[in-house]
Amino acid sequence: MYALSTCPWCKKVKKYLDEKNVQYDCIDVDLIQGDDQKKALEEVEKLTGKRSFPVTIINETVITGFKEDQLEEALKNET
């Protein structure tokens, strides 16, 4: 998951995943610096075509924003 530490939608996704007991990695892009931040922003743009947060990746599914139905569906299909 790519997020911003101050983003309310990012916090909603984190809370949702926590409530579902889903283990996940989260990169708070605004808390990293230099080349690491540049690489993370490039990856977000590659995945979504823009700089939009949060970006959640479950298997091959890329979900932008907090879309509970899409998160639920992607988690159901997780193997």
RODO-533470 format. One record per atom (N, C-alpha, C): x, y negated, z negated; residue in one letter. Coordinates in pm, whole numbers, padded with zeros to 5 digits, always signed. Atoms other than C-alpha are relative to their C-alpha. Example, Ala and Ser with C-alpha at 12.3 -4.5 7.8 and 13.67 -1.06 7.14 Angstrom:
residues 2
+00089+00119+00000A
+01230+00450-00780A
+00090-00120+00000A
-00082+00119+00006S
+01367+00106-00714S
-00077-00109-00073S
end
This chain:
residues 79
+00084+00117+00000M
+00000+00000+00000M
+00089-00124+00000M
-00066+00130+00000Y
+00119-00350+00084Y
-00099-00100-00059Y
+00089+00092+00071A
-00021-00621-00141A
+00074-00128-00035A
-00054+00121+00061L
+00030-00964-00289L
-00041+00003-00146L
+00027-00012+00144S
+00053-00985-00667S
-00116-00087-00047S
+00106+00093+00042T
-00198-01273-00684T
-00131+00020+00076T
+00116-00019-00088C
-00450-01140-00428C
-00112+00075-00072C
+00111-00069+00068P
-00793-01055-00578P
-00044+00127+00072P
+00040-00121-00075W
-00869-00805-00299W
+00102+00111-00021W
-00104-00099+00028C
-00537-00632-00358C
-00023+00063-00137C
+00027-00050+00135K
-00622-00601-00727K
-00119+00094+00001K
+00116-00089-00009K
-00959-00446-00633K
+00039+00137+00056K
-00045-00128-00056V
-00790-00180-00420V
+00079+00078-00105V
-00079-00067+00104K
-00541-00103-00699K
-00092+00058-00108K
+00094-00046+00103K
-00824-00077-00953K
-00080+00120+00050K
+00076-00110-00059Y
-01026+00146-00721Y
+00084+00128+00002Y
-00087-00117-00007L
-00732+00381-00663L
+00031+00053-00140L
-00026-00041+00138D
-00654+00385-01036D
-00120+00076-00057D
+00121-00064+00051E
-01016+00474-01119E
-00021+00138+00061E
+00011-00130-00069K
-01000+00760-00867K
+00118+00091-00032K
-00121-00074+00038N
-00672+00878-01024N
+00086+00038+00121N
-00081-00020-00120V
-00494+00843-00691V
+00139-00057-00026V
-00137+00051+00011Q
-00116+00817-00707Q
+00033-00073+00129Q
-00034+00079-00118Y
+00013+00551-00474Y
+00122-00085-00027Y
-00112+00093+00006D
+00312+00334-00399D
-00053-00135+00045D
+00044+00135-00035C
+00255-00040-00388C
+00120-00091+00011C
-00103+00102-00018I
+00483-00306-00249I
-00070-00136-00009I
+00050+00138+00012D
+00392-00653-00377D
+00096-00088+00079D
-00089+00067-00096V
+00538-00840-00081V
+00047-00135-00051V
-00041+00132+00050D
+00542-01176-00259D
+00102+00008-00113D
-00096-00014+00110L
+00762-01035-00537L
+00136+00051+00045L
-00130-00039-00052I
+01041-00910-00311I
+00057-00116+00083I
-00063+00114-00067Q
+01290-01134-00135Q
+00090+00046+00113Q
-00101-00022-00103G
+01523-01163+00158G
-00043+00098+00107G
+00024-00096-00108D
+01551-00883+00412D
-00110+00099-00035D
+00105-00094+00040D
+01326-00652+00209D
-00139-00059+00026D
+00129+00065-00024Q
+01042-00904+00226Q
-00026-00012+00150Q
+00013+00013-00146K
+01105-00965+00596K
-00042+00133+00062K
+00034-00133-00052K
+01092-00589+00667K
-00144+00037-00036K
+00137-00033+00042A
+00770-00549+00467A
-00102-00078+00082A
+00091+00081-00081L
+00603-00837+00653L
-00006+00050+00144L
-00002-00055-00136E
+00714-00691+00987E
-00081+00128+00007E
+00076-00125+00003E
+00567-00354+00888E
-00151-00026-00007E
+00142+00037+00009V
+00235-00515+00790V
-00050-00047+00136V
+00040+00049-00133E
+00223-00695+01126E
-00007+00114+00101E
+00000-00114-00091K
+00309-00373+01310K
-00126+00086-00022K
+00115-00084+00033L
+00031-00185+01129L
-00134-00067+00034L
+00129+00068-00009T
-00240-00452+01154T
-00009-00105+00110T
+00001+00107-00099G
-00136-00707+01416G
-00003-00139-00060G
+00002+00130+00069K
-00139-00983+01155K
+00059+00015-00139K
-00047-00002+00139R
-00022-01077+00808R
-00123-00013-00090R
+00122-00003+00079S
-00325-00975+00609S
+00017+00102-00112S
-00017-00088+00116F
-00343-00815+00265F
-00134+00023-00066F
-00090-00114+00012P
-00403-00565+00122P
-00004+00088+00125P
-00005-00102-00104V
-00297-00296+00365V
+00024+00134-00072V
-00007-00131+00065T
-00362+00057+00241T
+00015+00105+00108T
-00023-00107-00096I
-00227+00357+00429I
-00023+00133-00071I
+00029-00133+00054I
-00376+00698+00355I
+00012+00096+00118I
-00036-00085-00114N
-00225+00964+00580N
+00021-00090+00122N
-00016+00081-00121E
-00264+00807+00927E
-00099-00117+00004E
+00104+00103+00002T
-00552+00575+00829T
+00054-00128-00062T
-00043+00131+00048V
-00469+00205+00792V
-00126-00082-00029V
+00118+00075+00042I
-00725+00001+00596I
+00047-00138-00046I
-00032+00136+00043T
-00702-00377+00568T
-00115-00051-00086T
+00102+00053+00089G
-00884-00555+00290G
-00049+00106-00097G
+00062-00094+00093F
-01098-00390+00024F
-00128+00049+00063F
+00116-00062-00065K
-01336-00159+00207K
-00021+00136-00066K
+00018-00119+00083E
-01459+00094-00045E
-00042+00122+00080E
+00047-00113-00080D
-01639+00310+00212D
+00114+00061+00082D
-00113-00051-00078Q
-01326+00339+00429Q
+00103+00068-00090Q
-00092-00063+00094L
-01108+00413+00126L
-00053+00137-00041L
+00063-00125+00041E
-01351+00682+00012E
+00013+00105+00111E
-00007-00093-00113E
-01361+00841+00358E
+00143+00050+00022E
-00140-00037-00020A
-00982+00837+00393A
+00048+00095-00111A
-00039-00087+00110L
-00939+00994+00049L
-00063+00138+00013L
+00067-00129-00021K
-01191+01267+00135K
+00076+00086+00101K
-00070-00070-00107N
-00989+01357+00442N
+00145+00030-00034N
-00139-00021+00040E
-00660+01362+00252E
+00021+00147-00033E
-00030-00141+00027T
-00498+01702+00238T
+00126+00013-00081T
end
